[in-house]
């Protein structure tokens, strides 16, 4: 029998009676999928068009969120030699800037890969697992998951507005 794929928009509904981890992970995956859906199906010229004064574009959101995923999961929980935790401010703003060779398809694939790596890293630790953080002292995996839900949901909202301004499409689906 073929493996059944669950629509990612149903994750939070299906986890409504799940344990804490299932609920946290399903909401994070829902917002990740929403951002991807907002950027997909658009020509790169539309996904990279600036519609607001900042560098925030649909393509830039994919690039920024891939960096956020790498920064909070692999760099903090499974650091490799040479890994550097990027701080907010200039690093965050620069993470929205697009290089001429970057495409929305490539950025979406990089974001999906970063999310998959984050899931694999998170799966290795209990929610109570604590790691050092260069600015906050210590953070637990639970706290990082909640923070990434907040960060990704905020940017999913940005993506929703940018997509509506681009072609009128609205909604999470």
C-alpha positions in Angstrom: 0.0 0.0 0.0 1.3 3.4 -0.9 2.3 5.8 1.9 -0.5 8.3 2.5 0.5 12.0 2.4 -1.3 14.3 4.7 -2.1 17.8 3.5 0.2 20.0 5.6 -2.7 22.5 6.2 -4.4 19.8 8.2 -1.4 19.2 10.5 -2.6 21.4 13.4 -6.1 20.0 13.1 -4.8 16.4 13.2 -2.6 17.2 16.2 -5.4 18.8 18.2 -5.2 16.0 20.8 -1.5 15.2 20.3 1.3 15.6 22.8 3.1 18.9 23.1 5.8 18.1 20.6 3.3 17.0 17.9 1.3 20.2 18.4 4.4 22.4 18.2 5.9 20.6 15.2 2.6 20.6 13.3 2.1 24.4 13.7 5.6 25.1 12.6 5.2 22.8 9.6 1.9 24.5 8.7 3.6 28.0 8.7 6.6 26.6 6.7 4.2 25.2 4.1 2.2 28.4 3.9 5.3 30.4 3.1 6.3 27.9 0.4 2.8 28.0 -1.1 2.8 31.7 -1.3 6.1 31.8 -3.2 5.4 28.9 -5.5 3.8 29.3 -8.9 5.1 32.8 -9.4 7.7 33.8 -12.0 10.9 34.8 -10.3 10.4 38.3 -11.5 7.2 38.5 -9.4 8.6 36.7 -6.4 11.6 39.0 -6.3 9.8 42.2 -6.9 9.9 44.7 -4.1 6.5 45.9 -3.1 7.4 47.5 0.2 10.3 49.8 1.1 12.3 47.1 2.8 14.1 44.3 1.1 11.2 42.0 1.9 10.1 40.0 -1.2 8.5 36.5 -1.5 11.9 35.2 -2.7 13.7 37.1 0.0 11.5 35.6 2.7 12.5 32.1 1.5 16.1 33.0 1.7 15.7 34.7 5.1 13.8 31.8 6.6 16.3 29.2 5.3 19.0 31.1 7.2 16.7 31.3 10.3 16.2 27.5 10.2 20.0 26.9 9.9 20.8 29.4 12.6 18.4 28.1 15.3 18.6 24.4 14.8 21.9 23.1 13.3 24.1 26.0 14.5 22.8 25.9 18.1 22.1 22.2 18.6 24.6 20.4 16.4 27.3 23.1 15.7 30.1 22.2 13.3 33.6 23.8 13.2 33.3 27.2 11.7 29.6 27.7 12.4 28.8 31.2 13.6 25.5 32.2 15.0 24.2 35.2 13.1 22.7 38.0 15.3 19.8 40.2 14.4 20.2 43.6 12.8 22.5 43.8 9.8 22.7 40.0 9.4 18.9 39.7 9.3 18.4 42.5 6.8 21.2 41.2 4.5 19.5 37.8 4.6 16.7 39.2 2.4 19.0 40.4 -0.3 18.9 38.3 -3.5 21.9 37.5 -5.7 21.4 37.7 -9.4 21.8 33.9 -9.9 19.2 33.0 -7.2 15.8 31.8 -8.3 12.5 31.3 -6.4 12.7 27.6 -7.2 16.2 27.3 -5.9 15.4 29.3 -2.8 12.3 27.2 -2.2 14.4 24.0 -2.5 17.0 25.5 -0.1 14.3 26.4 2.4 12.8 22.9 2.2 16.2 21.4 2.7 16.9 23.7 5.7 13.5 22.7 7.2 14.2 19.0 6.7 17.6 19.4 8.4 15.9 21.3 11.3 13.4 18.5 11.7 16.2 16.0 11.8 18.2 18.0 14.4 15.2 18.6 16.6 14.2 14.9 16.5 17.5 14.1 18.3 16.6 16.1 21.4 13.9 16.2 24.1 11.9 19.4 24.4 13.7 20.2 27.7 17.2 19.9 26.1 19.1 23.2 26.7 21.9 24.7 24.6 24.0 27.8 25.0 22.8 30.8 23.1 25.3 33.7 22.4 22.8 36.4 23.4 20.2 34.8 25.6 22.3 32.5 27.8 20.5 29.2 27.4 17.5 28.1 25.4 15.5 24.9 25.3 14.4 23.1 22.2 10.8 23.9 23.3 11.6 27.6 23.4 13.3 27.4 20.0 10.3 25.6 18.5 7.9 28.3 19.8 10.2 31.1 18.6 10.3 29.5 15.1 6.5 29.2 15.1 6.4 33.0 15.9 9.1 33.9 13.4 7.7 31.8 10.6 4.1 32.8 11.2 5.0 36.5 11.1 6.7 36.0 7.8 3.9 33.8 6.5 1.7 36.9 7.1 4.1 39.0 5.2 4.1 36.5 2.4 0.3 36.5 2.3 0.2 40.3 1.9 3.0 40.2 -0.8 1.2 37.5 -2.7 -2.1 39.4 -2.6 -0.3 42.6 -3.8 1.3 40.5 -6.6 -1.7 38.6 -8.1 -4.6 38.9 -5.7 -4.3 35.4 -4.2 -5.2 35.2 -0.5 -5.5 32.6 2.2 -3.2 30.0 3.6 -4.0 27.3 1.0 
